Amino acid sequence: MQAEKNTYGSLVGKMVVTKEGKRLGFVRDITFETATGELISLVLKDSTSYANNLNLERVGSNDGLIPYNAIIAIGDFIIVSEEDLI
C-alpha cells in the first residue's frame, strides 16, 4: 500500500498540538532545504500563550518554528513532541 503524501497545501492552516493536547497554533508556512526538498520546520501563526512560553526559535516578530524532528503524526492536527521542542 502506498503511503499518503502530505502536500504543502494540506499542511498550511492545520492546528499544531502537543501529544498532551496543548494547542500551540496553526501552520503559517513550511521551511525546507531547496536542494533536497527535505522539510526543516513548520512556521507557526496565531501562537498560543503556551507556545509563546516555550523556548521556540523565532522568525520575524512572533512566528515560532517547530522543528521537523518534533512531529509525531499528521492527521486532522499536527501532533508534536514537546520534549523535542525544548
C-alpha positions as CSV (number, residue, x, y, z in Angstrom):
1,M,0.0,0.0,0.0
2,Q,1.3,3.4,-0.9
3,A,1.9,5.9,1.9
4,E,-0.3,9.0,1.8
5,K,1.6,12.2,1.0
6,N,1.1,15.4,2.8
7,T,1.3,18.4,0.4
8,Y,2.1,22.0,1.3
9,G,-1.5,23.0,0.9
10,S,-2.7,20.2,3.1
11,L,-0.4,21.3,6.0
12,V,-0.8,25.1,5.9
13,G,-3.6,26.1,8.3
14,K,-3.6,22.9,10.3
15,M,-3.6,23.2,14.1
16,V,-0.4,22.1,15.9
17,V,-0.8,20.4,19.3
18,T,1.5,18.6,21.7
19,K,0.9,14.9,22.3
20,E,-0.5,16.0,25.7
21,G,-3.2,18.0,23.8
22,K,-1.8,21.5,24.4
23,R,-2.5,23.8,21.5
24,L,0.4,25.7,20.0
25,G,-1.0,27.5,17.0
26,F,-1.6,27.0,13.3
27,V,0.9,26.3,10.4
28,R,1.6,29.5,8.5
29,D,4.4,28.2,6.3
30,I,7.0,25.5,5.9
31,T,10.7,25.8,5.6
32,F,12.6,23.3,3.6
33,E,16.0,22.6,2.0
34,T,15.7,23.7,-1.6
35,A,18.3,21.3,-3.0
36,T,16.7,18.1,-1.5
37,G,13.2,19.2,-0.6
38,E,13.8,18.0,3.0
39,L,11.4,19.6,5.5
40,I,13.2,21.6,8.1
41,S,10.5,23.2,10.2
42,L,6.9,24.4,10.4
43,V,6.3,28.1,11.0
44,L,3.5,28.8,13.5
45,K,1.0,31.6,13.2
46,D,-1.5,32.6,15.9
47,S,0.8,31.1,18.6
48,T,-1.0,30.4,21.9
49,S,0.3,31.8,25.1
50,Y,1.5,28.3,25.9
51,A,3.6,28.2,22.7
52,N,5.0,31.7,23.5
53,N,6.2,30.4,26.9
54,L,8.2,27.6,25.2
55,N,11.7,28.5,24.1
56,L,11.0,28.1,20.4
57,E,13.3,29.6,17.7
58,R,11.5,32.7,16.3
59,V,11.1,34.0,12.8
60,G,10.0,37.6,12.4
61,S,8.3,39.2,15.4
62,N,6.2,36.3,16.7
63,D,6.3,33.3,14.5
64,G,7.7,30.2,16.3
65,L,9.5,27.4,14.5
66,I,8.6,23.8,15.1
67,P,11.5,21.5,14.0
68,Y,10.6,18.6,11.7
69,N,12.0,16.0,14.2
70,A,9.4,17.1,16.8
71,I,6.5,16.0,14.5
72,I,4.9,12.7,15.7
73,A,1.8,12.5,13.5
74,I,-0.1,14.4,10.8
75,G,-3.8,14.0,10.5
76,D,-6.6,16.4,11.4
77,F,-4.0,18.0,13.6
78,I,-0.2,18.0,13.6
79,I,0.9,16.4,16.8
80,V,4.4,17.2,18.1
81,S,6.5,16.1,21.0
82,E,7.0,18.9,23.5
83,E,10.2,17.2,24.7
84,D,11.7,17.7,21.3
85,L,10.8,21.4,21.3
86,I,12.8,22.3,24.5
